[in-house]
Amino acid sequence: MARVARMIQTAKRTTPERFDQTQHFIEDALRTRAARTVRMHVRRMDPMVVRTPRWSNPSGFLEDLALDLAVGQPGVGCRTVNLRPLKGRKASESWQFTLHVFSQLGRRDWRHRAPQMVADRGGFRFALSVLIEEAHQTVPNPVALLAFGAEFAPVEVVEDISMAWGDYVRRHPKERRCTMLLAGTAGPEWWPMGAVPQVDLVDYGEAEAAAAIVGQVGNVPFPTLRKAAHFSGGVPGLVEAMSDRIRRSNSVPSADDELLASLGTVVDEIRGAVDIVHMDSALADRLYDLIPGEPMDYAAEVDDPLALAGLVRPVKSHGDKKVELRAPAISTILG
């Protein structure tokens, strides 16, 4: 994305040795490539799913994406919304929240109008279809709804959204004016509409992590910047926590235990995930087998739960699917 690209350029200027000596870091713009793929599908008005691991900062990713889409050609107006408020809500409350969100599609500002009251799922789907069609007919430019936190939405609400959007796609197979992106941690089952593009929101590459740190805290000595970027594993939540600590303390820790302390509350969340994993001996054994840092062959029965917990990530090695610990910080926690 444009902002990350600018950060990488800044990091190249401020730490020339690192980027001259390790050219592959510049090419390792993993998250930027994911953003490019998402941007392409949104411009095509393809409804899509983005899988977001824990601590991947989907809100920041979608906000940057919305800016890139707005200023690019063709321009796409985006509305970003967090679905977390749907957690634990009754069906009727979820319907009203969702209809309010869709009523804003393509509007410059949030407008206040009498909420649409629906009594059942059939009425909800009908009202949703009406709002999508209204946006299609009235928006001056293509628009996209970028929703994250899908794991907090009731399954039946996501199913109804999918059905309403599927009806819209069938009514307008070409030249659609609206699309929707649904992001969440769980997996493709939130989008039961059928085959839609799916993208994993990967962590930063090492160059991106270093650039993000430089972009937030300014000049950082080359050795400590490289150590901090590596220690974070490129996990956006860890990069941001570390950058915040560096900015406040005006220093960059060098020892692993100091770097771990710089992660603040995020490290407590990771420890909590590790504690839960320890309740299952097979998962715990797998986690400790990954401590040396070498990727291992993917095994769904253990790696899928660990990935959902945010502790491992998939990698490709010579075309084979493997997994690795998500960050050296996690190895330090495991001891």
C-alpha positions, 0 to 999 in steps of 0.5 A: 500500500502507498503508506507502507511503500513510503515507510519502506523508502524512509527506512531505506534512507535512514538505515542504508546498510541494512537495505543494501546488505539484505536486498531481499528484505526490500522485496519481502513486502508480504502485506503489500502484496496482499493489499494489492490482491485485495485492491484488485478484487475490490476494483472489480466489484468482487465480493470477497473474504479476508482471513485475519489472524489475531494481532493482524490489525485488520482495521488499520489495513482496511483504512489504508486500503480505503484510502488507496482505493479512494485516490486511485483509478477508478476511484472507489468510495469505501465505508469501513465498519467494525462488526464487534458490536454484534457480539452477544446481541439479540437477532433483532438488534443485529438486524437493526445494526446491519441495516443501519450500516448498509443504509450508509453505503455510498453516503459521504456522511453518516445520516440519521434516518428512522431505523427500518424495523423488521420482524424476522429473517425474511424481512431482514433479507428483503430490507437488505436487498432493497438497500443494496439495490438503492445504493447500486442505483444512486451512487455516483461512483463505485462503493465498497463496504469493508467490514471486519470482526466477522467472527463477532457477528451471529452466523445467521446474520452473515448467512443473510448478508451473503444471500442478499449479496448473492441475489445482487450479484445475480441481478447485476452480473456485470457493471456492478456499482457495489461490493463487500469485503468481509474480514474475520479470524474464523475462516471461509465459513462466514461467507456461505454464498459460494466461491468468492476470492479469499485472501489471507492478511499476512504479517509484515515482511521484515522490511515492512516491519522495520519500515513501520517502526521507523515510520512511527519512531524515526531514526533507529540504529541499524542493529537494533532496528533489525533485531526488533523487526526480527523479534516481532516476526512482522506481526502488526500488533507486536510491531505497533506495541514495540514502536509505542514503547520505543517512542515513549522511552526513547530507546530500543531494547536489545535483549530478548527479555527487554524486547518482550517487556516492550510489547506491553499488554500484547504479551499478556494476550499471547501468554493467555493463548499459550496457556490455553494451548497447554490444555491440549498435549498434542497442541503443546507438543507441536508448539514446542517442536516449532521453537527451533524456528525451522518450518515443519510440514503442515498438519491440519489437526494441530496447526489449524487450532494453533493458527486460530490461536494466533501462534503459528502461520503457514509458509511455503517451502519449495511449493510445499505447505509448512508452518512456523512459529509466528514470531521469535517473541513467542519462542521467548515466551515458551522458554 
